[in-house]
Amino acid sequence: MQTTIQSPVKALSILLRYDFTTQWRNRRSVILVLLVPIIILISWKGAIDKIGPTFVLSTCISVGLTAIGLMGYANALARDRDKGVFQRLRVAPVPTWTIMISRLAVQLAMILLLTTIVFVVAYNQSNITLSPAGYLLTFIAAMVGGALYLGLGQMIAGLLKNAETVNSTSRLVYFVFIMVGMFGETGLLGEKLKEIVQWSPYGTVKAILSASMKPGTWDQHALTALVLTLVYAGIFSFLGIRLFKWNVK
């Protein structure tokens, strides 16, 4: 009969130590996830005066959040499931819920790291600063937006069992979100698509990030974007948890 560790806190601490160690060993993939938004931030330095610092910063963080949820989290779930890691953990003496909490904690740490690095590089490269409230609200908005993309990554890993299929699908979705989102919101792809992008997951996350950087700009549009972001996150997470299989059989 399966036994369970008496203290869930102890089980969670063990899993956290293991997951953070694994993340450190895979630091090359972490660097790649963080590199794209930094490249965008540096390459757009000359355009900041024209398009505005909040547009640039919110775009960089949005791109990073998408990469964390799709390129990082979804692929990690599929890879570990394919290797039988989850199957072994489920028969280990640890509460099942601690397994996913530990994984999510690592990704939330990645979100905080991404946001911090974007702010630091923005200050050093372009002298961009926000108010204390702006920094605080942006960190909160990044966590909310990150929850949406983590839920989307969970859903992809739940819908698809094969690790290679999850990898290729997450890359495709990432490319579509970034390319259509970045160009669609400018109106270059037509006004109809611009409106669709505005209320897509990419558009709502970017909207709450932009509004959070300047708290005084929060309006009905930002509030609606926040509600939709939470709805998207809830739907993706629900489907992802419901569809997720602990093994590939």
Secondary structure as GFF3:
##gff-version 3
##sequence-region A 1 249
A	DSSP	alpha_helix	8	25	.	.	.	ID=ss1
A	DSSP	alpha_helix	27	43	.	.	.	ID=ss2
A	DSSP	three_ten_helix	45	47	.	.	.	ID=ss3
A	DSSP	alpha_helix	48	51	.	.	.	ID=ss4
A	DSSP	alpha_helix	53	66	.	.	.	ID=ss5
A	DSSP	pi_helix	67	74	.	.	.	ID=ss6
A	DSSP	alpha_helix	75	82	.	.	.	ID=ss7
A	DSSP	alpha_helix	85	90	.	.	.	ID=ss8
A	DSSP	alpha_helix	96	126	.	.	.	ID=ss9
A	DSSP	alpha_helix	132	159	.	.	.	ID=ss10
A	DSSP	alpha_helix	163	184	.	.	.	ID=ss11
A	DSSP	alpha_helix	191	198	.	.	.	ID=ss12
A	DSSP	alpha_helix	201	213	.	.	.	ID=ss13
A	DSSP	three_ten_helix	215	217	.	.	.	ID=ss14
A	DSSP	alpha_helix	220	243	.	.	.	ID=ss15
###
